[in-house]
Amino acid sequence: MFDVSFSELLVIAVVALLVIGPEKLPKVARTVGAFIGRMQRYIAQVKEEVNREMRFEELQKLQQEIKQSVESTQTSIGEQVTEIKNSLTETEQKAPIASKSKSTKSKKATSKRVETVVKSSE
């Protein structure tokens, strides 16, 4: 952040020694060091909070994408089930009367299987 060379630090130390005095200088140095340490910790916390918020937003976007894909999948499965039911109904209507009783039982079983698959996918 700041580019302070050794000669500049030496000038600051001499001025501080003259202004503050040799008795109070160690106490002031400790206080300044503690203050700088607190500021560094505070900056690190702020950075971590910003990173956490960014990750949270990314996870929310991912969750929305997953929900949309699940909804589209459910919609397509529902459409396919409807098509299968319609084709079974059409086949049932076209079947001759004699074989109708036999095919009705097998179609009902097939329809139940399709409904079970749909319910389990939801």
VENHU-V660399 format. One record per pair of residues at least 12 apart in sequence whose C-alpha atoms are under 7 Angstrom apart, sorted by the first residue. I is the first residue (numbers start at 1). J is the second residue. Records with the same first field share a line. If there is no record, write none. Layout:
I: J, J
//
This chain:
81: 114
85: 111
88: 107
//
